[in-house]
């Protein structure tokens, strides 16, 4: 995980694709979404 400059946190991100079509019969409607996860870390 990458550290945020000067802050006691770590972050990780991932890009995923989601299909927004409400049923399988509809035309696929894919969008890209970036998910960001962050957690505090012990500075010691």
C-alpha positions in Angstrom: 0.0 0.0 0.0 1.1 3.5 -0.7 1.5 6.0 2.2 -0.1 9.4 2.1 2.6 12.1 2.4 2.9 13.3 6.0 -0.2 11.4 7.2 -0.4 8.1 9.2 -2.6 6.4 6.6 -2.2 3.8 3.8 -4.3 3.8 0.6 -5.0 1.3 -2.2 -7.1 1.8 -5.2 -8.5 -0.4 -7.9 -10.5 0.3 -11.1 -13.5 -2.0 -11.8 -16.2 -2.1 -14.5 -19.8 -2.2 -13.5 -22.8 -3.1 -15.7 -25.7 -0.8 -15.0 -28.3 -2.7 -17.0 -31.2 -3.6 -14.8 -31.8 -7.0 -16.3 -29.7 -9.5 -18.4 -32.1 -8.9 -21.4 -31.2 -5.2 -21.7 -28.2 -3.8 -23.6 -25.1 -3.8 -21.4 -24.2 -0.4 -20.0 -20.6 -0.7 -18.6 -19.0 2.1 -16.6 -15.6 2.3 -14.9 -15.5 3.0 -11.2 -12.4 3.7 -9.1 -12.6 2.2 -5.6 -10.3 3.7 -2.9 -9.5 1.9 0.4 -7.8 3.8 3.2 -6.7 2.7 6.7 -4.9 4.3 9.5 -1.5 3.0 10.4 0.5 3.0 13.6 3.4 5.5 13.1 5.7 3.5 15.4 
